[in-house]
């Protein structure tokens, strides 16, 4: 991590605080790198860590594409040249990002199985199920790349011996095997949704870049491409939640995952920004439909829309809205299962506490069906006063009680297992941004 952070510092070594931004006002396009490090030794790789590393690699590629393909002075190019370069950058980024998103899918599986006590993970070739291979981030990426260009199909799962031992001898897992399998089948999809939510948040906070659309497209491709077993995952998920009494169909699940994104504020913002960039050369990604209530208070009624896969409500529909007040952003979310009611509301805050020094963030979600809660909060310390304006380091604590959709999709300790009524922990957050 230290080497990676040092490399990011080099990217902005020629930038100063008084440099005029590429766009003015509340919008500033950035490449953003957010790397969580779990402080609990029992949770080395959770969903946030997977999202942090995979999206940071994608954002690093975005920075390279901006500088090397779009060029440093797009306003001096013709509209035709800008369009040609923009399409080339998107094609290169999608080709790079799709196997990264597929790698995230497999680490999503790993997170669920590690949460129920399995730890010896292997990569399996679907064309030869007797063959297994040790896994690492690099090996997983190269095999996902092979799958994306028509090679063998791979996925990550516990070793066969450990699988058989655990699911035959652990009475808690035997009693809840349908929940485990359903959650694992959903984990790949939910990991992609979380990665796409990184772009949602980036656009919501006014830091989107037109090339963020490439990661959005890559996530959609990975979530729907049979090369990554996603069709099988969804079919198996529908079967497993059916055993739990939650009835739906594979076609409804696919519709719930894809249709909301078409009408989401993020999709509209990124598509419009690409046309705007091609015609003007300005890398501006605006939040749509701003309602200015006062000079400092604004409401953005066009929501971010998406869906996830839960074990109690089936596929979900989620909307998120934003209100800004000066240097503070407030979010509201509403999510419900489409197969069984599982209403969950959330409130979030992110803002400046002391200028150029201390920032903070917090989110609270409550599930009305189960009574469960999810809370995360923490400070972020900025190094701007020390001459490193893009660097922040903070702590994010979290606690979950009983069942929530958020815990189902992002937690590490399944609420359905004995003794897991509550889970909690903390992460060290390294965050760096490069402004364009």
Secondary structure, DSSP 4 states (H G I P E B T S, - for coil): -HHHHHHHHHHTTT--TTSPPSS-TT---EEEEEEEEESSTT-SS-HHHHHHHHHHHHHHHHHHHIIIII-S-GGGS-HHHHHHHHHHHHHHHHHHHHHHHHHHHHHHHHHHHHHTT---EEEEETTEEEEEEE--HHHHHHHHHHHHTT---EEEEE-HHHHHHHHHH-HHHHHTHHHHHHHHHHHHHHHHHHHHHHHHHHHHTT---TTHHHHHHHHHHHHH-GGGTHHHHHHHHHHHHHHTT----HHHHHHHHHHHHHT-HHHHHHHHHHHHHHHH-----PPSSEEESSSSEEEEEEEEEE--B-SSSSBEEEEEEEEEETTEEEEEEEEEESSS---EEEEEEEEEEETTTEEEEEEEEEETTT--EEEEEEEEEE-GGGT-TTEEEEEEEEEEES--HHHHHH-SS-TTSTT-SEEEEEEEEEEEEEE-
